[in-house]
Amino acid sequence: MGMGELDELITKLLKERLGEDAELAIKLYTAYKERGRRGVLEVINEILREVGVEVSMGED
């Protein structure tokens, strides 16, 4: 099974198990896969900014 197939399987599983919450889980999974911990922090900060909370990323 290639990585593309694995990603599709994980996405399908998340959608089946989480329903409407799947989009956030998929977004976090993709961010982690592409950019690691920093990617997840970027997604979380983006969500917080949408509700008016500013968070400094700081240095790793």
PyMOL Python script that loads the backbone (N, CA, C, O; Angstrom):
from pymol import cmd

cmd.read_pdbstr("""\
ATOM      1  N   MET A   1       0.859  -1.183   0.000  1.00  0.00           N
ATOM      2  CA  MET A   1       0.000   0.000   0.000  1.00  0.00           C
ATOM      3  C   MET A   1       0.893   1.230   0.000  1.00  0.00           C
ATOM      4  O   MET A   1       1.754   1.386   0.866  1.00  0.00           O
ATOM      5  N   GLY A   2       0.679   2.108  -0.988  1.00  0.00           N
ATOM      6  CA  GLY A   2       1.457   3.332  -1.089  1.00  0.00           C
ATOM      7  C   GLY A   2       0.953   4.398  -0.127  1.00  0.00           C
ATOM      8  O   GLY A   2      -0.113   4.260   0.472  1.00  0.00           O
ATOM      9  N   MET A   3       1.737   5.464   0.011  1.00  0.00           N
ATOM     10  CA  MET A   3       1.360   6.545   0.928  1.00  0.00           C
ATOM     11  C   MET A   3       0.058   7.209   0.507  1.00  0.00           C
ATOM     12  O   MET A   3      -0.747   7.577   1.363  1.00  0.00           O
ATOM     13  N   GLY A   4      -0.164   7.370  -0.790  1.00  0.00           N
ATOM     14  CA  GLY A   4      -1.413   7.969  -1.253  1.00  0.00           C
ATOM     15  C   GLY A   4      -2.612   7.128  -0.861  1.00  0.00           C
ATOM     16  O   GLY A   4      -3.642   7.648  -0.432  1.00  0.00           O
ATOM     17  N   GLU A   5      -2.460   5.813  -1.015  1.00  0.00           N
ATOM     18  CA  GLU A   5      -3.544   4.900  -0.636  1.00  0.00           C
ATOM     19  C   GLU A   5      -3.769   4.913   0.868  1.00  0.00           C
ATOM     20  O   GLU A   5      -4.906   4.869   1.337  1.00  0.00           O
ATOM     21  N   LEU A   6      -2.674   4.974   1.618  1.00  0.00           N
ATOM     22  CA  LEU A   6      -2.782   5.026   3.076  1.00  0.00           C
ATOM     23  C   LEU A   6      -3.477   6.308   3.516  1.00  0.00           C
ATOM     24  O   LEU A   6      -4.330   6.282   4.403  1.00  0.00           O
ATOM     25  N   ASP A   7      -3.116   7.424   2.902  1.00  0.00           N
ATOM     26  CA  ASP A   7      -3.763   8.700   3.224  1.00  0.00           C
ATOM     27  C   ASP A   7      -5.259   8.640   2.937  1.00  0.00           C
ATOM     28  O   ASP A   7      -6.068   9.126   3.727  1.00  0.00           O
ATOM     29  N   GLU A   8      -5.624   8.044   1.805  1.00  0.00           N
ATOM     30  CA  GLU A   8      -7.045   7.912   1.461  1.00  0.00           C
ATOM     31  C   GLU A   8      -7.776   7.048   2.481  1.00  0.00           C
ATOM     32  O   GLU A   8      -8.899   7.362   2.874  1.00  0.00           O
ATOM     33  N   LEU A   9      -7.141   5.962   2.909  1.00  0.00           N
ATOM     34  CA  LEU A   9      -7.739   5.076   3.904  1.00  0.00           C
ATOM     35  C   LEU A   9      -7.916   5.792   5.240  1.00  0.00           C
ATOM     36  O   LEU A   9      -8.960   5.669   5.881  1.00  0.00           O
ATOM     37  N   ILE A  10      -6.900   6.536   5.657  1.00  0.00           N
ATOM     38  CA  ILE A  10      -6.980   7.283   6.917  1.00  0.00           C
ATOM     39  C   ILE A  10      -8.075   8.338   6.831  1.00  0.00           C
ATOM     40  O   ILE A  10      -8.853   8.499   7.772  1.00  0.00           O
ATOM     41  N   THR A  11      -8.144   9.056   5.720  1.00  0.00           N
ATOM     42  CA  THR A  11      -9.179  10.073   5.532  1.00  0.00           C
ATOM     43  C   THR A  11     -10.568   9.450   5.585  1.00  0.00           C
ATOM     44  O   THR A  11     -11.467   9.987   6.232  1.00  0.00           O
ATOM     45  N   LYS A  12     -10.746   8.323   4.912  1.00  0.00           N
ATOM     46  CA  LYS A  12     -12.038   7.629   4.917  1.00  0.00           C
ATOM     47  C   LYS A  12     -12.406   7.186   6.332  1.00  0.00           C
ATOM     48  O   LYS A  12     -13.546   7.363   6.761  1.00  0.00           O
ATOM     49  N   LEU A  13     -11.455   6.617   7.050  1.00  0.00           N
ATOM     50  CA  LEU A  13     -11.700   6.169   8.420  1.00  0.00           C
ATOM     51  C   LEU A  13     -12.091   7.339   9.324  1.00  0.00           C
ATOM     52  O   LEU A  13     -13.027   7.231  10.116  1.00  0.00           O
ATOM     53  N   LEU A  14     -11.371   8.453   9.202  1.00  0.00           N
ATOM     54  CA  LEU A  14     -11.688   9.625  10.016  1.00  0.00           C
ATOM     55  C   LEU A  14     -13.095  10.131   9.726  1.00  0.00           C
ATOM     56  O   LEU A  14     -13.834  10.476  10.649  1.00  0.00           O
ATOM     57  N   LYS A  15     -13.468  10.178   8.456  1.00  0.00           N
ATOM     58  CA  LYS A  15     -14.811  10.645   8.094  1.00  0.00           C
ATOM     59  C   LYS A  15     -15.886   9.716   8.633  1.00  0.00           C
ATOM     60  O   LYS A  15     -16.924  10.175   9.110  1.00  0.00           O
ATOM     61  N   GLU A  16     -15.642   8.407   8.558  1.00  0.00           N
ATOM     62  CA  GLU A  16     -16.620   7.437   9.060  1.00  0.00           C
ATOM     63  C   GLU A  16     -16.769   7.528  10.575  1.00  0.00           C
ATOM     64  O   GLU A  16     -17.881   7.471  11.100  1.00  0.00           O
ATOM     65  N   ARG A  17     -15.659   7.667  11.264  1.00  0.00           N
ATOM     66  CA  ARG A  17     -15.679   7.642  12.727  1.00  0.00           C
ATOM     67  C   ARG A  17     -16.042   8.981  13.361  1.00  0.00           C
ATOM     68  O   ARG A  17     -16.682   9.020  14.412  1.00  0.00           O
ATOM     69  N   LEU A  18     -15.635  10.071  12.728  1.00  0.00           N
ATOM     70  CA  LEU A  18     -15.794  11.385  13.357  1.00  0.00           C
ATOM     71  C   LEU A  18     -16.899  12.238  12.762  1.00  0.00           C
ATOM     72  O   LEU A  18     -17.272  13.256  13.346  1.00  0.00           O
ATOM     73  N   GLY A  19     -17.426  11.850  11.626  1.00  0.00           N
ATOM     74  CA  GLY A  19     -18.501  12.625  11.015  1.00  0.00           C
ATOM     75  C   GLY A  19     -18.097  14.058  10.757  1.00  0.00           C
ATOM     76  O   GLY A  19     -17.107  14.316  10.072  1.00  0.00           O
ATOM     77  N   GLU A  20     -18.867  15.003  11.307  1.00  0.00           N
ATOM     78  CA  GLU A  20     -18.621  16.424  11.036  1.00  0.00           C
ATOM     79  C   GLU A  20     -17.308  16.927  11.624  1.00  0.00           C
ATOM     80  O   GLU A  20     -16.794  17.953  11.177  1.00  0.00           O
ATOM     81  N   ASP A  21     -16.758  16.239  12.603  1.00  0.00           N
ATOM     82  CA  ASP A  21     -15.475  16.643  13.188  1.00  0.00           C
ATOM     83  C   ASP A  21     -14.289  16.164  12.355  1.00  0.00           C
ATOM     84  O   ASP A  21     -13.145  16.509  12.651  1.00  0.00           O
ATOM     85  N   ALA A  22     -14.549  15.386  11.334  1.00  0.00           N
ATOM     86  CA  ALA A  22     -13.473  14.800  10.535  1.00  0.00           C
ATOM     87  C   ALA A  22     -12.623  15.854   9.843  1.00  0.00           C
ATOM     88  O   ALA A  22     -11.411  15.671   9.722  1.00  0.00           O
ATOM     89  N   GLU A  23     -13.210  16.939   9.390  1.00  0.00           N
ATOM     90  CA  GLU A  23     -12.440  17.942   8.645  1.00  0.00           C
ATOM     91  C   GLU A  23     -11.300  18.501   9.485  1.00  0.00           C
ATOM     92  O   GLU A  23     -10.193  18.683   8.979  1.00  0.00           O
ATOM     93  N   LEU A  24     -11.554  18.772  10.755  1.00  0.00           N
ATOM     94  CA  LEU A  24     -10.493  19.269  11.631  1.00  0.00           C
ATOM     95  C   LEU A  24      -9.421  18.203  11.815  1.00  0.00           C
ATOM     96  O   LEU A  24      -8.229  18.499  11.741  1.00  0.00           O
ATOM     97  N   ALA A  25      -9.839  16.974  12.052  1.00  0.00           N
ATOM     98  CA  ALA A  25      -8.878  15.884  12.236  1.00  0.00           C
ATOM     99  C   ALA A  25      -8.032  15.687  10.982  1.00  0.00           C
ATOM    100  O   ALA A  25      -6.823  15.472  11.076  1.00  0.00           O
ATOM    101  N   ILE A  26      -8.657  15.760   9.818  1.00  0.00           N
ATOM    102  CA  ILE A  26      -7.929  15.602   8.558  1.00  0.00           C
ATOM    103  C   ILE A  26      -6.953  16.761   8.362  1.00  0.00           C
ATOM    104  O   ILE A  26      -5.824  16.560   7.917  1.00  0.00           O
ATOM    105  N   LYS A  27      -7.389  17.956   8.692  1.00  0.00           N
ATOM    106  CA  LYS A  27      -6.530  19.133   8.569  1.00  0.00           C
ATOM    107  C   LYS A  27      -5.301  18.997   9.476  1.00  0.00           C
ATOM    108  O   LYS A  27      -4.185  19.312   9.066  1.00  0.00           O
ATOM    109  N   LEU A  28      -5.514  18.526  10.713  1.00  0.00           N
ATOM    110  CA  LEU A  28      -4.404  18.335  11.645  1.00  0.00           C
ATOM    111  C   LEU A  28      -3.484  17.205  11.183  1.00  0.00           C
ATOM    112  O   LEU A  28      -2.262  17.327  11.264  1.00  0.00           O
ATOM    113  N   TYR A  29      -4.063  16.115  10.703  1.00  0.00           N
ATOM    114  CA  TYR A  29      -3.270  14.987  10.196  1.00  0.00           C
ATOM    115  C   TYR A  29      -2.387  15.431   9.034  1.00  0.00           C
ATOM    116  O   TYR A  29      -1.198  15.118   8.990  1.00  0.00           O
ATOM    117  N   THR A  30      -2.978  16.155   8.104  1.00  0.00           N
ATOM    118  CA  THR A  30      -2.237  16.622   6.933  1.00  0.00           C
ATOM    119  C   THR A  30      -1.119  17.579   7.343  1.00  0.00           C
ATOM    120  O   THR A  30      -0.001  17.492   6.834  1.00  0.00           O
ATOM    121  N   ALA A  31      -1.425  18.485   8.258  1.00  0.00           N
ATOM    122  CA  ALA A  31      -0.419  19.440   8.725  1.00  0.00           C
ATOM    123  C   ALA A  31       0.742  18.715   9.395  1.00  0.00           C
ATOM    124  O   ALA A  31       1.903  19.060   9.176  1.00  0.00           O
ATOM    125  N   TYR A  32       0.430  17.707  10.214  1.00  0.00           N
ATOM    126  CA  TYR A  32       1.488  16.950  10.886  1.00  0.00           C
ATOM    127  C   TYR A  32       2.329  16.182   9.870  1.00  0.00           C
ATOM    128  O   TYR A  32       3.556  16.150   9.962  1.00  0.00           O
ATOM    129  N   LYS A  33       1.667  15.574   8.921  1.00  0.00           N
ATOM    130  CA  LYS A  33       2.371  14.788   7.905  1.00  0.00           C
ATOM    131  C   LYS A  33       3.306  15.669   7.082  1.00  0.00           C
ATOM    132  O   LYS A  33       4.428  15.270   6.768  1.00  0.00           O
ATOM    133  N   GLU A  34       2.839  16.870   6.735  1.00  0.00           N
ATOM    134  CA  GLU A  34       3.617  17.751   5.863  1.00  0.00           C
ATOM    135  C   GLU A  34       4.664  18.572   6.603  1.00  0.00           C
ATOM    136  O   GLU A  34       5.751  18.802   6.073  1.00  0.00           O
ATOM    137  N   ARG A  35       4.351  19.024   7.836  1.00  0.00           N
ATOM    138  CA  ARG A  35       5.249  19.953   8.531  1.00  0.00           C
ATOM    139  C   ARG A  35       5.545  19.567   9.974  1.00  0.00           C
ATOM    140  O   ARG A  35       6.178  20.331  10.703  1.00  0.00           O
ATOM    141  N   GLY A  36       5.089  18.381  10.393  1.00  0.00           N
ATOM    142  CA  GLY A  36       5.378  17.928  11.748  1.00  0.00           C
ATOM    143  C   GLY A  36       4.642  18.749  12.801  1.00  0.00           C
ATOM    144  O   GLY A  36       3.580  19.316  12.546  1.00  0.00           O
ATOM    145  N   ARG A  37       5.233  18.795  13.980  1.00  0.00           N
ATOM    146  CA  ARG A  37       4.631  19.495  15.120  1.00  0.00           C
ATOM    147  C   ARG A  37       4.332  20.960  14.792  1.00  0.00           C
ATOM    148  O   ARG A  37       3.297  21.498  15.185  1.00  0.00           O
ATOM    149  N   ARG A  38       5.237  21.580  14.080  1.00  0.00           N
ATOM    150  CA  ARG A  38       5.049  22.998  13.725  1.00  0.00           C
ATOM    151  C   ARG A  38       3.800  23.192  12.867  1.00  0.00           C
ATOM    152  O   ARG A  38       3.088  24.182  13.030  1.00  0.00           O
ATOM    153  N   GLY A  39       3.532  22.267  11.968  1.00  0.00           N
ATOM    154  CA  GLY A  39       2.337  22.345  11.139  1.00  0.00           C
ATOM    155  C   GLY A  39       1.069  22.284  11.960  1.00  0.00           C
ATOM    156  O   GLY A  39       0.114  23.016  11.699  1.00  0.00           O
ATOM    157  N   VAL A  40       1.058  21.399  12.965  1.00  0.00           N
ATOM    158  CA  VAL A  40      -0.106  21.290  13.847  1.00  0.00           C
ATOM    159  C   VAL A  40      -0.292  22.588  14.616  1.00  0.00           C
ATOM    160  O   VAL A  40      -1.414  23.077  14.746  1.00  0.00           O
ATOM    161  N   LEU A  41       0.795  23.150  15.125  1.00  0.00           N
ATOM    162  CA  LEU A  41       0.700  24.420  15.852  1.00  0.00           C
ATOM    163  C   LEU A  41       0.182  25.538  14.950  1.00  0.00           C
ATOM    164  O   LEU A  41      -0.590  26.386  15.397  1.00  0.00           O
ATOM    165  N   GLU A  42       0.595  25.546  13.703  1.00  0.00           N
ATOM    166  CA  GLU A  42       0.115  26.564  12.761  1.00  0.00           C
ATOM    167  C   GLU A  42      -1.389  26.449  12.552  1.00  0.00           C
ATOM    168  O   GLU A  42      -2.089  27.461  12.512  1.00  0.00           O
ATOM    169  N   VAL A  43      -1.893  25.219  12.417  1.00  0.00           N
ATOM    170  CA  VAL A  43      -3.336  25.010  12.235  1.00  0.00           C
ATOM    171  C   VAL A  43      -4.092  25.463  13.476  1.00  0.00           C
ATOM    172  O   VAL A  43      -5.114  26.141  13.369  1.00  0.00           O
ATOM    173  N   ILE A  44      -3.602  25.095  14.643  1.00  0.00           N
ATOM    174  CA  ILE A  44      -4.267  25.492  15.891  1.00  0.00           C
ATOM    175  C   ILE A  44      -4.272  27.010  16.021  1.00  0.00           C
ATOM    176  O   ILE A  44      -5.289  27.592  16.397  1.00  0.00           O
ATOM    177  N   ASN A  45      -3.151  27.657  15.717  1.00  0.00           N
ATOM    178  CA  ASN A  45      -3.089  29.116  15.793  1.00  0.00           C
ATOM    179  C   ASN A  45      -4.040  29.768  14.797  1.00  0.00           C
ATOM    180  O   ASN A  45      -4.656  30.789  15.102  1.00  0.00           O
ATOM    181  N   GLU A  46      -4.161  29.190  13.623  1.00  0.00           N
ATOM    182  CA  GLU A  46      -5.099  29.705  12.612  1.00  0.00           C
ATOM    183  C   GLU A  46      -6.536  29.659  13.147  1.00  0.00           C
ATOM    184  O   GLU A  46      -7.296  30.612  12.981  1.00  0.00           O
ATOM    185  N   ILE A  47      -6.893  28.563  13.779  1.00  0.00           N
ATOM    186  CA  ILE A  47      -8.238  28.414  14.350  1.00  0.00           C
ATOM    187  C   ILE A  47      -8.450  29.421  15.470  1.00  0.00           C
ATOM    188  O   ILE A  47      -9.516  30.031  15.563  1.00  0.00           O
ATOM    189  N   LEU A  48      -7.449  29.600  16.318  1.00  0.00           N
ATOM    190  CA  LEU A  48      -7.561  30.566  17.415  1.00  0.00           C
ATOM    191  C   LEU A  48      -7.702  31.990  16.887  1.00  0.00           C
ATOM    192  O   LEU A  48      -8.467  32.781  17.437  1.00  0.00           O
ATOM    193  N   ARG A  49      -6.969  32.322  15.821  1.00  0.00           N
ATOM    194  CA  ARG A  49      -7.075  33.666  15.230  1.00  0.00           C
ATOM    195  C   ARG A  49      -8.487  33.936  14.724  1.00  0.00           C
ATOM    196  O   ARG A  49      -8.962  35.070  14.774  1.00  0.00           O
ATOM    197  N   GLU A  50      -9.155  32.893  14.235  1.00  0.00           N
ATOM    198  CA  GLU A  50     -10.522  33.054  13.736  1.00  0.00           C
ATOM    199  C   GLU A  50     -11.484  33.499  14.837  1.00  0.00           C
ATOM    200  O   GLU A  50     -12.517  34.105  14.552  1.00  0.00           O
ATOM    201  N   VAL A  51     -11.149  33.202  16.087  1.00  0.00           N
ATOM    202  CA  VAL A  51     -12.008  33.617  17.205  1.00  0.00           C
ATOM    203  C   VAL A  51     -11.386  34.771  17.986  1.00  0.00           C
ATOM    204  O   VAL A  51     -11.829  35.089  19.090  1.00  0.00           O
ATOM    205  N   GLY A  52     -10.348  35.402  17.404  1.00  0.00           N
ATOM    206  CA  GLY A  52      -9.787  36.607  17.990  1.00  0.00           C
ATOM    207  C   GLY A  52      -8.676  36.403  18.996  1.00  0.00           C
ATOM    208  O   GLY A  52      -8.357  37.327  19.744  1.00  0.00           O
ATOM    209  N   VAL A  53      -8.079  35.231  19.042  1.00  0.00           N
ATOM    210  CA  VAL A  53      -6.987  34.971  19.982  1.00  0.00           C
ATOM    211  C   VAL A  53      -5.678  34.939  19.196  1.00  0.00           C
ATOM    212  O   VAL A  53      -5.534  34.155  18.258  1.00  0.00           O
ATOM    213  N   GLU A  54      -4.728  35.789  19.578  1.00  0.00           N
ATOM    214  CA  GLU A  54      -3.418  35.807  18.932  1.00  0.00           C
ATOM    215  C   GLU A  54      -2.428  35.046  19.799  1.00  0.00           C
ATOM    216  O   GLU A  54      -2.319  35.286  21.001  1.00  0.00           O
ATOM    217  N   VAL A  55      -1.712  34.126  19.169  1.00  0.00           N
ATOM    218  CA  VAL A  55      -0.737  33.313  19.886  1.00  0.00           C
ATOM    219  C   VAL A  55       0.592  33.416  19.158  1.00  0.00           C
ATOM    220  O   VAL A  55       0.653  33.281  17.936  1.00  0.00           O
ATOM    221  N   SER A  56       1.655  33.655  19.914  1.00  0.00           N
ATOM    222  CA  SER A  56       2.987  33.713  19.327  1.00  0.00           C
ATOM    223  C   SER A  56       3.505  32.297  19.138  1.00  0.00           C
ATOM    224  O   SER A  56       3.392  31.461  20.034  1.00  0.00           O
ATOM    225  N   MET A  57       4.073  32.030  17.972  1.00  0.00           N
ATOM    226  CA  MET A  57       4.608  30.696  17.694  1.00  0.00           C
ATOM    227  C   MET A  57       5.896  30.452  18.464  1.00  0.00           C
ATOM    228  O   MET A  57       6.176  29.317  18.849  1.00  0.00           O
ATOM    229  N   GLY A  58       6.677  31.484  18.693  1.00  0.00           N
ATOM    230  CA  GLY A  58       7.957  31.297  19.365  1.00  0.00           C
ATOM    231  C   GLY A  58       8.907  30.492  18.500  1.00  0.00           C
ATOM    232  O   GLY A  58       8.597  30.175  17.352  1.00  0.00           O
ATOM    233  N   GLU A  59      10.025  30.175  19.034  1.00  0.00           N
ATOM    234  CA  GLU A  59      11.024  29.376  18.318  1.00  0.00           C
ATOM    235  C   GLU A  59      11.051  27.990  18.897  1.00  0.00           C
ATOM    236  O   GLU A  59      10.888  27.808  20.103  1.00  0.00           O
ATOM    237  N   ASP A  60      11.262  26.987  18.024  1.00  0.00           N
ATOM    238  CA  ASP A  60      11.355  25.585  18.466  1.00  0.00           C
ATOM    239  C   ASP A  60      12.665  25.317  19.140  1.00  0.00           C
ATOM    240  O   ASP A  60      12.917  24.193  19.575  1.00  0.00           O
TER     241      ASP A  60
END
""", "prot")
cmd.dss("prot")
cmd.show_as("cartoon", "prot")
cmd.util.cbc("prot")
cmd.orient("prot")
